[in-house]
Amino acid sequence: MIKVLIVDDDEIFRAMLLAMMRREGYEVSAVDNGREALQRVEQDPPDLVITDILMPEIDGIELIMELAKLDARIPIIAVSGGRRTISLEFNLESAKLLGVRATLPKPFTRESLRKAIAEALDQDQKDTP
């Protein structure tokens, strides 16, 4: 079973995504910030990380960079609803430049989530010799 780690500080969104992923048949855990995510990855690396970009403590961009430093090679999907002062496109484009496999603007549909997961995991398969 594919293990997914959800990282999002919005409790309602995190719970909704957790339930959605479990219904899709994934083994899912969730944390509310990048610091907790790094600890979880070191203890029990997931097969996929879905992270929000804007969060307190360690945000999604910092998390993506730290995972790269750890050479974790875990596929990452970045999601963002943006904020008034920082555009949604800037957040997701920054994540792409750091090597995430897929991006999703909030809110998104179940179908777009499925497509992003397939894209992220398919790319992982292509990278395997």
N, CA, C and O atoms as a GROMACS GRO file, in nm:
protein
  516
    1MET      N    1   0.084  -0.118   0.000
    1MET     CA    2   0.000   0.000   0.000
    1MET      C    3   0.089   0.125   0.000
    1MET      O    4   0.189   0.131   0.071
    2ILE      N    5   0.052   0.222  -0.080
    2ILE     CA    6   0.128   0.346  -0.092
    2ILE      C    7   0.102   0.435   0.029
    2ILE      O    8  -0.012   0.464   0.065
    3LYS      N    9   0.213   0.478   0.093
    3LYS     CA   10   0.205   0.565   0.211
    3LYS      C   11   0.216   0.711   0.168
    3LYS      O   12   0.309   0.750   0.097
    4VAL      N   13   0.119   0.791   0.212
    4VAL     CA   14   0.115   0.932   0.178
    4VAL      C   15   0.120   1.016   0.305
    4VAL      O   16   0.052   0.986   0.404
    5LEU      N   17   0.202   1.120   0.301
    5LEU     CA   18   0.208   1.216   0.412
    5LEU      C   19   0.149   1.348   0.364
    5LEU      O   20   0.195   1.405   0.265
    6ILE      N   21   0.046   1.395   0.435
    6ILE     CA   22  -0.017   1.523   0.405
    6ILE      C   23   0.037   1.626   0.503
    6ILE      O   24   0.043   1.601   0.624
    7VAL      N   25   0.077   1.743   0.451
    7VAL     CA   26   0.132   1.850   0.534
    7VAL      C   27   0.052   1.977   0.504
    7VAL      O   28   0.066   2.037   0.398
    8ASP      N   29  -0.033   2.017   0.599
    8ASP     CA   30  -0.117   2.136   0.578
    8ASP      C   31  -0.160   2.190   0.714
    8ASP      O   32  -0.201   2.113   0.801
    9ASP      N   33  -0.151   2.320   0.732
    9ASP     CA   34  -0.187   2.381   0.860
    9ASP      C   35  -0.336   2.408   0.874
    9ASP      O   36  -0.382   2.440   0.984
   10ASP      N   37  -0.412   2.395   0.768
   10ASP     CA   38  -0.557   2.415   0.772
   10ASP      C   39  -0.623   2.285   0.817
   10ASP      O   40  -0.630   2.188   0.742
   11GLU      N   41  -0.670   2.284   0.941
   11GLU     CA   42  -0.724   2.161   1.001
   11GLU      C   43  -0.839   2.101   0.921
   11GLU      O   44  -0.845   1.979   0.903
   12ILE      N   45  -0.928   2.184   0.873
   12ILE     CA   46  -1.045   2.134   0.798
   12ILE      C   47  -1.001   2.076   0.664
   12ILE      O   48  -1.044   1.968   0.626
   13PHE      N   49  -0.915   2.148   0.594
   13PHE     CA   50  -0.866   2.098   0.465
   13PHE      C   51  -0.788   1.969   0.484
   13PHE      O   52  -0.804   1.874   0.407
   14ARG      N   53  -0.703   1.965   0.586
   14ARG     CA   54  -0.620   1.847   0.614
   14ARG      C   55  -0.709   1.725   0.642
   14ARG      O   56  -0.682   1.616   0.591
   15ALA      N   57  -0.813   1.743   0.721
   15ALA     CA   58  -0.904   1.633   0.752
   15ALA      C   59  -0.979   1.586   0.626
   15ALA      O   60  -0.997   1.466   0.606
   16MET      N   61  -1.021   1.681   0.543
   16MET     CA   62  -1.091   1.646   0.420
   16MET      C   63  -0.999   1.568   0.326
   16MET      O   64  -1.040   1.467   0.269
   17LEU      N   65  -0.876   1.614   0.311
   17LEU     CA   66  -0.781   1.546   0.223
   17LEU      C   67  -0.743   1.409   0.277
   17LEU      O   68  -0.728   1.313   0.202
   18LEU      N   69  -0.728   1.400   0.407
   18LEU     CA   70  -0.699   1.272   0.472
   18LEU      C   71  -0.810   1.171   0.442
   18LEU      O   72  -0.782   1.057   0.404
   19ALA      N   73  -0.935   1.212   0.460
   19ALA     CA   74  -1.049   1.124   0.433
   19ALA      C   75  -1.055   1.085   0.285
   19ALA      O   76  -1.079   0.969   0.251
   20MET      N   77  -1.034   1.182   0.198
   20MET     CA   78  -1.037   1.157   0.053
   20MET      C   79  -0.931   1.055   0.013
   20MET      O   80  -0.959   0.963  -0.064
   21MET      N   81  -0.810   1.071   0.067
   21MET     CA   82  -0.701   0.980   0.032
   21MET      C   83  -0.725   0.839   0.087
   21MET      O   84  -0.692   0.740   0.022
   22ARG      N   85  -0.782   0.831   0.206
   22ARG     CA   86  -0.813   0.698   0.262
   22ARG      C   87  -0.919   0.627   0.178
   22ARG      O   88  -0.911   0.506   0.156
   23ARG      N   89  -1.018   0.704   0.131
   23ARG     CA   90  -1.121   0.643   0.044
   23ARG      C   91  -1.061   0.593  -0.087
   23ARG      O   92  -1.113   0.500  -0.148
   24GLU      N   93  -0.952   0.656  -0.130
   24GLU     CA   94  -0.885   0.614  -0.253
   24GLU      C   95  -0.796   0.491  -0.230
   24GLU      O   96  -0.742   0.434  -0.324
   25GLY      N   97  -0.781   0.450  -0.102
   25GLY     CA   98  -0.706   0.330  -0.071
   25GLY      C   99  -0.561   0.350  -0.031
   25GLY      O  100  -0.484   0.254  -0.027
   26TYR      N  101  -0.522   0.473   0.000
   26TYR     CA  102  -0.385   0.500   0.042
   26TYR      C  103  -0.373   0.490   0.194
   26TYR      O  104  -0.469   0.512   0.267
   27GLU      N  105  -0.254   0.455   0.240
   27GLU     CA  106  -0.221   0.462   0.383
   27GLU      C  107  -0.176   0.606   0.408
   27GLU      O  108  -0.073   0.649   0.355
   28VAL      N  109  -0.252   0.679   0.487
   28VAL     CA  110  -0.228   0.823   0.497
   28VAL      C  111  -0.204   0.866   0.641
   28VAL      O  112  -0.268   0.819   0.734
   29SER      N  113  -0.108   0.959   0.656
   29SER     CA  114  -0.089   1.027   0.783
   29SER      C  115  -0.081   1.176   0.752
   29SER      O  116  -0.058   1.216   0.638
   30ALA      N  117  -0.100   1.258   0.854
   30ALA     CA  118  -0.102   1.402   0.832
   30ALA      C  119  -0.037   1.476   0.948
   30ALA      O  120  -0.046   1.434   1.063
   31VAL      N  121   0.029   1.587   0.914
   31VAL     CA  122   0.088   1.677   1.013
   31VAL      C  123   0.053   1.820   0.972
   31VAL      O  124   0.010   1.844   0.859
   32ASP      N  125   0.071   1.914   1.066
   32ASP     CA  126   0.027   2.051   1.035
   32ASP      C  127   0.138   2.150   1.005
   32ASP      O  128   0.112   2.270   0.992
   33ASN      N  129   0.264   2.103   0.995
   33ASN     CA  130   0.370   2.195   0.956
   33ASN      C  131   0.492   2.118   0.904
   33ASN      O  132   0.503   1.997   0.922
   34GLY      N  133   0.581   2.191   0.840
   34GLY     CA  134   0.699   2.130   0.780
   34GLY      C  135   0.795   2.068   0.879
   34GLY      O  136   0.862   1.969   0.846
   35ARG      N  137   0.804   2.124   0.998
   35ARG     CA  138   0.894   2.068   1.100
   35ARG      C  139   0.850   1.926   1.137
   35ARG      O  140   0.932   1.834   1.144
   36GLU      N  141   0.720   1.910   1.161
   36GLU     CA  142   0.668   1.776   1.192
   36GLU      C  143   0.685   1.682   1.073
   36GLU      O  144   0.713   1.564   1.091
   37ALA      N  145   0.669   1.735   0.954
   37ALA     CA  146   0.684   1.653   0.833
   37ALA      C  147   0.825   1.597   0.822
   37ALA      O  148   0.844   1.479   0.791
   38LEU      N  149   0.926   1.681   0.847
   38LEU     CA  150   1.064   1.635   0.840
   38LEU      C  151   1.091   1.524   0.942
   38LEU      O  152   1.158   1.426   0.911
   39GLN      N  153   1.038   1.541   1.063
   39GLN     CA  154   1.053   1.437   1.165
   39GLN      C  155   0.988   1.307   1.120
   39GLN      O  156   1.046   1.199   1.135
   40ARG      N  157   0.869   1.318   1.063
   40ARG     CA  158   0.797   1.198   1.017
   40ARG      C  159   0.872   1.130   0.904
   40ARG      O  160   0.882   1.007   0.902
   41VAL      N  161   0.926   1.208   0.811
   41VAL     CA  162   1.001   1.151   0.698
   41VAL      C  163   1.125   1.078   0.747
   41VAL      O  164   1.158   0.971   0.695
   42GLU      N  165   1.192   1.134   0.846
   42GLU     CA  166   1.312   1.068   0.899
   42GLU      C  167   1.277   0.938   0.971
   42GLU      O  168   1.353   0.841   0.965
   43GLN      N  169   1.162   0.935   1.040
   43GLN     CA  170   1.120   0.815   1.115
   43GLN      C  171   1.064   0.707   1.023
   43GLN      O  172   1.097   0.589   1.038
   44ASP      N  173   0.979   0.746   0.929
   44ASP     CA  174   0.909   0.650   0.844
   44ASP      C  175   0.880   0.716   0.709
   44ASP      O  176   0.772   0.772   0.690
   45PRO      N  177   0.975   0.710   0.617
   45PRO     CA  178   0.959   0.781   0.490
   45PRO      C  179   0.834   0.736   0.414
   45PRO      O  180   0.810   0.616   0.397
   46PRO      N  181   0.755   0.832   0.368
   46PRO     CA  182   0.638   0.799   0.288
   46PRO      C  183   0.676   0.777   0.142
   46PRO      O  184   0.790   0.801   0.102
   47ASP      N  185   0.581   0.730   0.064
   47ASP     CA  186   0.602   0.712  -0.080
   47ASP      C  187   0.567   0.838  -0.157
   47ASP      O  188   0.605   0.854  -0.273
   48LEU      N  189   0.492   0.928  -0.092
   48LEU     CA  190   0.446   1.052  -0.154
   48LEU      C  191   0.419   1.155  -0.046
   48LEU      O  192   0.365   1.122   0.059
   49VAL      N  193   0.455   1.281  -0.072
   49VAL     CA  194   0.424   1.392   0.019
   49VAL      C  195   0.335   1.489  -0.056
   49VAL      O  196   0.364   1.527  -0.170
   50ILE      N  197   0.225   1.530   0.008
   50ILE     CA  198   0.139   1.636  -0.044
   50ILE      C  199   0.149   1.749   0.056
   50ILE      O  200   0.106   1.736   0.171
   51THR      N  201   0.207   1.862   0.013
   51THR     CA  202   0.231   1.971   0.106
   51THR      C  203   0.171   2.103   0.060
   51THR      O  204   0.176   2.138  -0.058
   52ASP      N  205   0.115   2.174   0.156
   52ASP     CA  206   0.074   2.312   0.134
   52ASP      C  207   0.201   2.394   0.123
   52ASP      O  208   0.307   2.353   0.170
   53ILE      N  209   0.191   2.510   0.061
   53ILE     CA  210   0.308   2.598   0.048
   53ILE      C  211   0.318   2.694   0.165
   53ILE      O  212   0.425   2.707   0.225
   54LEU      N  213   0.209   2.760   0.199
   54LEU     CA  214   0.214   2.863   0.303
   54LEU      C  215   0.169   2.806   0.437
   54LEU      O  216   0.051   2.777   0.457
   55MET      N  217   0.266   2.789   0.529
   55MET     CA  218   0.240   2.734   0.662
   55MET      C  219   0.334   2.801   0.762
   55MET      O  220   0.437   2.857   0.723
   56PRO      N  221   0.299   2.796   0.890
   56PRO     CA  222   0.391   2.849   0.992
   56PRO      C  223   0.509   2.755   1.015
   56PRO      O  224   0.512   2.642   0.965
   57GLU      N  225   0.606   2.803   1.089
   57GLU     CA  226   0.729   2.729   1.122
   57GLU      C  227   0.809   2.702   0.996
   57GLU      O  228   0.877   2.792   0.947
   58ILE      N  229   0.803   2.584   0.942
   58ILE     CA  230   0.870   2.554   0.815
   58ILE      C  231   0.762   2.544   0.709
   58ILE      O  232   0.674   2.459   0.717
   59ASP      N  233   0.768   2.633   0.609
   59ASP     CA  234   0.663   2.631   0.506
   59ASP      C  235   0.694   2.525   0.400
   59ASP      O  236   0.796   2.456   0.408
   60GLY      N  237   0.606   2.513   0.303
   60GLY     CA  238   0.620   2.409   0.202
   60GLY      C  239   0.745   2.422   0.117
   60GLY      O  240   0.808   2.322   0.083
   61ILE      N  241   0.783   2.545   0.083
   61ILE     CA  242   0.904   2.565   0.003
   61ILE      C  243   1.028   2.520   0.081
   61ILE      O  244   1.114   2.451   0.028
   62GLU      N  245   1.034   2.559   0.209
   62GLU     CA  246   1.147   2.516   0.294
   62GLU      C  247   1.147   2.364   0.309
   62GLU      O  248   1.253   2.301   0.307
   63LEU      N  249   1.029   2.305   0.325
   63LEU     CA  250   1.018   2.160   0.338
   63LEU      C  251   1.072   2.092   0.213
   63LEU      O  252   1.148   1.995   0.223
   64ILE      N  253   1.032   2.140   0.097
   64ILE     CA  254   1.079   2.082  -0.029
   64ILE      C  255   1.232   2.090  -0.037
   64ILE      O  256   1.297   1.993  -0.077
   65MET      N  257   1.288   2.203   0.001
   65MET     CA  258   1.434   2.220  -0.003
   65MET      C  259   1.503   2.128   0.098
   65MET      O  260   1.607   2.069   0.067
   66GLU      N  261   1.446   2.114   0.217
   66GLU     CA  262   1.505   2.025   0.319
   66GLU      C  263   1.499   1.879   0.275
   66GLU      O  264   1.593   1.803   0.298
   67LEU      N  265   1.389   1.840   0.213
   67LEU     CA  266   1.380   1.701   0.164
   67LEU      C  267   1.484   1.676   0.056
   67LEU      O  268   1.541   1.567   0.049
   68ALA      N  269   1.510   1.775  -0.028
   68ALA     CA  270   1.614   1.761  -0.130
   68ALA      C  271   1.752   1.746  -0.065
   68ALA      O  272   1.834   1.666  -0.111
   69LYS      N  273   1.777   1.822   0.043
   69LYS     CA  274   1.905   1.811   0.114
   69LYS      C  275   1.924   1.672   0.174
   69LYS      O  276   2.034   1.619   0.178
   70LEU      N  277   1.812   1.614   0.221
   70LEU     CA  278   1.818   1.480   0.279
   70LEU      C  279   1.832   1.373   0.171
   70LEU      O  280   1.851   1.256   0.201
   71ASP      N  281   1.823   1.416   0.044
   71ASP     CA  282   1.826   1.324  -0.068
   71ASP      C  283   1.716   1.220  -0.055
   71ASP      O  284   1.734   1.103  -0.086
   72ALA      N  285   1.600   1.267  -0.008
   72ALA     CA  286   1.490   1.177   0.019
   72ALA      C  287   1.429   1.117  -0.107
   72ALA      O  288   1.380   1.004  -0.104
   73ARG      N  289   1.432   1.191  -0.219
   73ARG     CA  290   1.378   1.144  -0.347
   73ARG      C  291   1.233   1.099  -0.337
   73ARG      O  292   1.190   1.009  -0.408
   74ILE      N  293   1.160   1.162  -0.251
   74ILE     CA  294   1.019   1.133  -0.234
   74ILE      C  295   0.941   1.223  -0.328
   74ILE      O  296   0.961   1.344  -0.327
   75PRO      N  297   0.852   1.166  -0.410
   75PRO     CA  298   0.771   1.251  -0.496
   75PRO      C  299   0.687   1.347  -0.410
   75PRO      O  300   0.634   1.309  -0.306
   76ILE      N  301   0.677   1.472  -0.457
   76ILE     CA  302   0.605   1.575  -0.381
   76ILE      C  303   0.501   1.640  -0.472
   76ILE      O  304   0.528   1.672  -0.588
   77ILE      N  305   0.382   1.660  -0.416
   77ILE     CA  306   0.278   1.740  -0.480
   77ILE      C  307   0.261   1.863  -0.393
   77ILE      O  308   0.237   1.852  -0.272
   78ALA      N  309   0.273   1.980  -0.453
   78ALA     CA  310   0.255   2.106  -0.381
   78ALA      C  311   0.115   2.160  -0.407
   78ALA      O  312   0.069   2.163  -0.521
   79VAL      N  313   0.048   2.203  -0.300
   79VAL     CA  314  -0.085   2.264  -0.313
   79VAL      C  315  -0.081   2.402  -0.249
   79VAL      O  316  -0.007   2.425  -0.153
   80SER      N  317  -0.162   2.492  -0.303
   80SER     CA  318  -0.166   2.625  -0.244
   80SER      C  319  -0.294   2.696  -0.280
   80SER      O  320  -0.345   2.685  -0.392
   81GLY      N  321  -0.344   2.770  -0.182
   81GLY     CA  322  -0.459   2.856  -0.205
   81GLY      C  323  -0.414   2.999  -0.220
   81GLY      O  324  -0.495   3.087  -0.250
   82GLY      N  325  -0.285   3.023  -0.200
   82GLY     CA  326  -0.230   3.158  -0.212
   82GLY      C  327  -0.278   3.248  -0.101
   82GLY      O  328  -0.362   3.209  -0.020
   83ARG      N  329  -0.227   3.366  -0.096
   83ARG     CA  330  -0.267   3.472  -0.004
   83ARG      C  331  -0.276   3.599  -0.085
   83ARG      O  332  -0.226   3.604  -0.198
   84ARG      N  333  -0.337   3.699  -0.031
   84ARG     CA  334  -0.350   3.825  -0.104
   84ARG      C  335  -0.216   3.886  -0.142
   84ARG      O  336  -0.203   3.945  -0.249
   85THR      N  337  -0.117   3.874  -0.055
   85THR     CA  338   0.011   3.939  -0.082
   85THR      C  339   0.104   3.856  -0.170
   85THR      O  340   0.200   3.909  -0.227
   86ILE      N  341   0.077   3.729  -0.181
   86ILE     CA  342   0.162   3.641  -0.261
   86ILE      C  343   0.071   3.564  -0.356
   86ILE      O  344  -0.024   3.499  -0.312
   87SER      N  345   0.099   3.571  -0.483
   87SER     CA  346   0.009   3.508  -0.579
   87SER      C  347   0.019   3.357  -0.576
   87SER      O  348   0.125   3.300  -0.548
   88LEU      N  349  -0.092   3.293  -0.606
   88LEU     CA  350  -0.100   3.148  -0.615
   88LEU      C  351  -0.002   3.096  -0.720
   88LEU      O  352   0.068   2.998  -0.696
   89GLU      N  353   0.003   3.162  -0.835
   89GLU     CA  354   0.091   3.118  -0.943
   89GLU      C  355   0.238   3.123  -0.900
   89GLU      O  356   0.316   3.034  -0.934
   90PHE      N  357   0.275   3.226  -0.826
   90PHE     CA  358   0.414   3.239  -0.779
   90PHE      C  359   0.448   3.123  -0.686
   90PHE      O  360   0.555   3.062  -0.700
   91ASN      N  361   0.360   3.092  -0.593
   91ASN     CA  362   0.385   2.982  -0.499
   91ASN      C  363   0.406   2.850  -0.571
   91ASN      O  364   0.503   2.779  -0.544
   92LEU      N  365   0.315   2.817  -0.661
   92LEU     CA  366   0.322   2.688  -0.729
   92LEU      C  367   0.437   2.684  -0.830
   92LEU      O  368   0.500   2.580  -0.847
   93GLU      N  369   0.463   2.794  -0.895
   93GLU     CA  370   0.576   2.799  -0.989
   93GLU      C  371   0.708   2.783  -0.914
   93GLU      O  372   0.799   2.716  -0.963
   94SER      N  373   0.720   2.844  -0.797
   94SER     CA  374   0.841   2.829  -0.715
   94SER      C  375   0.861   2.682  -0.678
   94SER      O  376   0.973   2.631  -0.682
   95ALA      N  377   0.753   2.616  -0.642
   95ALA     CA  378   0.761   2.474  -0.606
   95ALA      C  379   0.807   2.390  -0.726
   95ALA      O  380   0.888   2.299  -0.711
   96LYS      N  381   0.756   2.421  -0.844
   96LYS     CA  382   0.797   2.347  -0.965
   96LYS      C  383   0.946   2.362  -0.989
   96LYS      O  384   1.014   2.266  -1.024
   97LEU      N  385   0.996   2.484  -0.969
   97LEU     CA  386   1.139   2.508  -0.989
   97LEU      C  387   1.225   2.427  -0.893
   97LEU      O  388   1.341   2.398  -0.923
   98LEU      N  389   1.168   2.391  -0.779
   98LEU     CA  390   1.241   2.312  -0.680
   98LEU      C  391   1.227   2.162  -0.701
   98LEU      O  392   1.283   2.082  -0.626
   99GLY      N  393   1.151   2.123  -0.804
   99GLY     CA  394   1.145   1.982  -0.840
   99GLY      C  395   1.023   1.903  -0.796
   99GLY      O  396   1.024   1.780  -0.802
  100VAL      N  397   0.916   1.970  -0.751
  100VAL     CA  398   0.797   1.893  -0.718
  100VAL      C  399   0.743   1.826  -0.843
  100VAL      O  400   0.763   1.876  -0.954
  101ARG      N  401   0.676   1.715  -0.826
  101ARG     CA  402   0.626   1.638  -0.939
  101ARG      C  403   0.497   1.693  -0.997
  101ARG      O  404   0.470   1.678  -1.116
  102ALA      N  405   0.416   1.756  -0.912
  102ALA     CA  406   0.288   1.810  -0.958
  102ALA      C  407   0.246   1.922  -0.864
  102ALA      O  408   0.292   1.929  -0.750
  103THR      N  409   0.160   2.011  -0.912
  103THR     CA  410   0.106   2.118  -0.830
  103THR      C  411  -0.046   2.123  -0.846
  103THR      O  412  -0.100   2.086  -0.951
  104LEU      N  413  -0.113   2.168  -0.741
  104LEU     CA  414  -0.258   2.182  -0.743
  104LEU      C  415  -0.299   2.312  -0.675
  104LEU      O  416  -0.259   2.337  -0.561
  105PRO      N  417  -0.378   2.394  -0.742
  105PRO     CA  418  -0.434   2.512  -0.676
  105PRO      C  419  -0.554   2.472  -0.593
  105PRO      O  420  -0.636   2.392  -0.638
  106LYS      N  421  -0.565   2.526  -0.471
  106LYS     CA  422  -0.683   2.500  -0.387
  106LYS      C  423  -0.794   2.594  -0.430
  106LYS      O  424  -0.766   2.709  -0.464
  107PRO      N  425  -0.917   2.553  -0.430
  107PRO     CA  426  -0.964   2.416  -0.408
  107PRO      C  427  -0.945   2.334  -0.535
  107PRO      O  428  -0.937   2.389  -0.645
  108PHE      N  429  -0.938   2.202  -0.519
  108PHE     CA  430  -0.923   2.116  -0.635
  108PHE      C  431  -1.022   2.000  -0.625
  108PHE      O  432  -1.075   1.971  -0.518
  109THR      N  433  -1.045   1.936  -0.737
  109THR     CA  434  -1.140   1.825  -0.743
  109THR      C  435  -1.070   1.693  -0.711
  109THR      O  436  -0.947   1.684  -0.714
  110ARG      N  437  -1.149   1.594  -0.680
  110ARG     CA  438  -1.095   1.460  -0.657
  110ARG      C  439  -1.023   1.410  -0.782
  110ARG      O  440  -0.918   1.347  -0.772
  111GLU      N  441  -1.080   1.440  -0.899
  111GLU     CA  442  -1.020   1.396  -1.024
  111GLU      C  443  -0.884   1.463  -1.049
  111GLU      O  444  -0.791   1.397  -1.094
  112SER      N  445  -0.874   1.592  -1.019
  112SER     CA  446  -0.744   1.659  -1.038
  112SER      C  447  -0.641   1.606  -0.938
  112SER      O  448  -0.522   1.600  -0.969
  113LEU      N  449  -0.686   1.568  -0.818
  113LEU     CA  450  -0.595   1.507  -0.721
  113LEU      C  451  -0.547   1.372  -0.772
  113LEU      O  452  -0.428   1.340  -0.764
  114ARG      N  453  -0.639   1.292  -0.824
  114ARG     CA  454  -0.600   1.161  -0.879
  114ARG      C  455  -0.497   1.178  -0.990
  114ARG      O  456  -0.399   1.104  -0.997
  115LYS      N  457  -0.520   1.275  -1.077
  115LYS     CA  458  -0.429   1.300  -1.189
  115LYS      C  459  -0.291   1.342  -1.137
  115LYS      O  460  -0.190   1.294  -1.188
  116ALA      N  461  -0.286   1.429  -1.037
  116ALA     CA  462  -0.159   1.474  -0.981
  116ALA      C  463  -0.084   1.358  -0.915
  116ALA      O  464   0.038   1.347  -0.928
  117ILE      N  465  -0.157   1.273  -0.844
  117ILE     CA  466  -0.094   1.157  -0.780
  117ILE      C  467  -0.038   1.062  -0.885
  117ILE      O  468   0.075   1.015  -0.872
  118ALA      N  469  -0.117   1.036  -0.989
  118ALA     CA  470  -0.069   0.948  -1.096
  118ALA      C  471   0.055   1.007  -1.162
  118ALA      O  472   0.150   0.934  -1.192
  119GLU      N  473   0.054   1.137  -1.186
  119GLU     CA  474   0.168   1.205  -1.246
  119GLU      C  475   0.292   1.193  -1.157
  119GLU      O  476   0.401   1.161  -1.205
  120ALA      N  477   0.276   1.218  -1.028
  120ALA     CA  478   0.389   1.212  -0.935
  120ALA      C  479   0.444   1.072  -0.923
  120ALA      O  480   0.566   1.052  -0.925
  121LEU      N  481   0.358   0.974  -0.910
  121LEU     CA  482   0.404   0.836  -0.892
  121LEU      C  483   0.453   0.776  -1.022
  121LEU      O  484   0.545   0.693  -1.020
  122ASP      N  485   0.395   0.815  -1.136
  122ASP     CA  486   0.439   0.766  -1.266
  122ASP      C  487   0.580   0.815  -1.294
  122ASP      O  488   0.664   0.740  -1.344
  123GLN      N  489   0.608   0.941  -1.262
  123GLN     CA  490   0.742   0.996  -1.280
  123GLN      C  491   0.841   0.920  -1.194
  123GLN      O  492   0.956   0.898  -1.234
  124ASP      N  493   0.798   0.881  -1.073
  124ASP     CA  494   0.885   0.804  -0.984
  124ASP      C  495   0.921   0.671  -1.050
  124ASP      O  496   1.036   0.626  -1.042
  125GLN      N  497   0.823   0.608  -1.115
  125GLN     CA  498   0.849   0.481  -1.184
  125GLN      C  499   0.948   0.500  -1.298
  125GLN      O  500   1.034   0.415  -1.319
  126LYS      N  501   0.937   0.613  -1.372
  126LYS     CA  502   1.026   0.640  -1.483
  126LYS      C  503   1.169   0.663  -1.436
  126LYS      O  504   1.264   0.634  -1.508
  127ASP      N  505   1.185   0.716  -1.313
  127ASP     CA  506   1.319   0.743  -1.261
  127ASP      C  507   1.390   0.618  -1.213
  127ASP      O  508   1.511   0.619  -1.193
  128THR      N  509   1.315   0.510  -1.193
  128THR     CA  510   1.371   0.386  -1.142
  128THR      C  511   1.437   0.311  -1.256
  128THR      O  512   1.373   0.286  -1.358
  129PRO      N  513   1.566   0.273  -1.241
  129PRO     CA  514   1.635   0.201  -1.351
  129PRO      C  515   1.581   0.062  -1.371
  129PRO      O  516   1.628  -0.011  -1.458
   0.00000   0.00000   0.00000
